[in-house]
Amino acid sequence: MNYWKVKLSLIFNYIIFAILLNSVGVVVLQVINDFGVTPESASVLEAYKDLSIAIASFLIASYIPRLGYKNAMLTALGIVIMASVLMASFGSFGMAQLLYALVGISFAIIKVSVYSTVSLITESASDHASFLSILEGFFMVGVLGGFWLFGSFIGYAAESETITWLHTYWILAAIGLFAFLLLFMTKLDESAVVQSKEGAGKDFIEMISLIKYPLVLFFIFGAFLYVYIEQALNTWLPTFNFSVLQLPESISVQIVSIFAGCLAAGRLLGGYIMKYINWFYVLQSSILIAITLVLLVLPITIGIEPGSITGWADVPMAAYVLPAIGLFLAPIYPTLSSSILSALPKNRQSGMTGLIVIFSALGGTTGSIITGFLFGKLDGQTAFYFTLIPLILLFLLIIPYKRKRDSFDIESIK
């Protein structure tokens, strides 16, 4: 059966959320410059997004099949359309907090619904894996496009009295409306969905019980550390570019697309390399290279004169090299996630997925808040030097994690 319309709808669902979820760094820079918010205060925007994702996943994921995947996705899209219109109309720091809280809740609904819908519209394991890869690819397209979209409006705002960066949200509302209408007019057969009769309580208990296994504990800490690092960089790179590298606002935002592009390329390249080299050596080498990049690049970011950079021709090499760390960070998270899920029985993988979402969200929030605090109290270079601590801890943690993974008996968990 041809499900192209459903697939197209899911792709647009992912694109709108990719732009909104990864716009935190852009908005942090803008609320600091336009609304006079301190870096420490601005850092909580990540928490509004990530904690909303974690709490919503925790509380409502098991109820989504009862609501229906299509209805759930339409609800989530309706929420982000409303949030985008409110942000465009009444832009403020408080409205930004509300925006990310609503986006976080909606994304938790969308992710569960989209992944579940993929199982309904694919006919084999290879087809399932192929379309998921396409979806994740379009997610990264959304991330890249989002930086350029926001950067363009920031650039227009610098030359116009009638255009502001908040007008970006009218475009996002329009994309969301298109996705909503496309899904609304698309038929989705959900008759194959089997709803649990035992309710969410049993699912919750099974999820929490996984924490008693040392392998799971090592993974949780590793996932927390990785997302701490990624979000610290993703959220604060625009501000680092503006305040430390002295780039113009629009370029500060647009050049962060290199980080997103490197994450996409790194995951594709890492997947290919790990066909021939054990994942453990790939990840450890990647972390060492990331540490080396931080140590090499940050010293050359000191002493750049304000106003010395006016266009792309003046951008220093450090602005291109620092985001390239994403190329080496990229394979870590999906590889660790795959390694833990494949070690567990299939009936426990949904609970493990819940833990992945929750602790990833907590790691992202912590990384953003601590880095924002360091930006405000110390300086940008020092804040980014502190990413070396979780990088080193992650390098050390993967060693016992692999030992536990290799010796883990799948029969010991039911």
C-alpha positions, 0 to 999 in steps of 0.5 A: 500500500502507498502511504506517501501522504502519511509519510509526507505529513510525518516529515512536516511534523518533524520539520516544524519541531526541529526548528522550534526545539533547536531555536533555544540558542537563538532565542537566548541570544535575542532575549539577552540583547532585546529584553535585557535578560541576564545569561543566568536567567536566559538559560532556563529556556532550555529547562522549560523545553526539556523538563516539559518533554520529560514530564509529558513523556512520563505522564501521558505517553501511555495514554496516547494510543487511547486518544489515537495517534492522528488525534494526538498529532493534530492536538500537538500541532494545534498547540505549537501553532497557537504558541507561535502566534502568541510569540509573534504577537506578544513577544517577551521573555515570559512568552518565550518561557511559555512557548518552550513549555508548550513546544516540549509538551507537544514534542513528547506527544509528537515523538510517541505518535510519529514513532508509533505511526511508522510501525503502522505504515511500514511493512518490514523491518528494513522498510521501518529502519529506512523511513526512520532514517529519512525522518531523522534526516529531515529533522536535521534539515529542519534544524539547519533551515531553522538557523538560517530562517532566524538568522535572516529575520535577525538580519532584516531587523537590523536594517528595518524598523518594521521587521523583528526577529519575532516575525519568524514565528509567523512563518513557523505558524504557517508551516505548522498550519500546513502540517496540520491541514495535511495530516487532517486530510490524510487517512490513517488506519489505526485499527491494528493498534492494540491498547494495553488493558493494564494501564499506565501504572504497570508501564511506569513501574516496569520503567522505574524497575530498570534502574536497579541494573548497573548496566542501565545506571551506567547508560543513564549517566552516560546519556545525561553527560552526552546531552549535557555537552551537546545542549551546552554547545548548541544553546550557547554557541550563538551567544559565544559567537556574538559576545566572544568572537564578536560576530554580528548577530545574524552571522552568530546564529547562521554559523551555528548551522555548522554544528547541526550539519556536523551532527548529521554528517557525524551520525551517518559517517559513524554508522558506516565506520562502525560496520568495520570498527567496534563501536567502543573504539569509535566513541572513545576516539571521537571523545578524545578528538572532541577534547583536543578540539576544545583545547586547541580552539578556545585559546585562539578566541581570546582578544578579538576586538569588538567591531572588527568583524562586519561580514562573512569575509572577516569571520575567524577560523575558530568560528568554523572549527568550534562547531565542527566538534559536532562531527565527533560528538554525533555518533555517541548518543545514538550508539549508546542508545542502540547498545542499551536497547539491543541488550534488553528484551523487546518487552522492556525496550519501551520502558528504557526509551522512557528513561532515555527521554527523561534523563536526556531532557534532564542532561540538556537542562543541566548543561544549558543552565550551568553553562549560562551561569558560567557565562554570566559569572565568568566569561564565554571561554571559561564556560566552554572550558567546563565542557571538558569535565563531562567529556572526560567523565564520559570517556571514563564511563564508557569503559565500565559500561562496555564491560557490563554490556558485554557480560550482561545476561538478557535472561536476567531481566524479564 
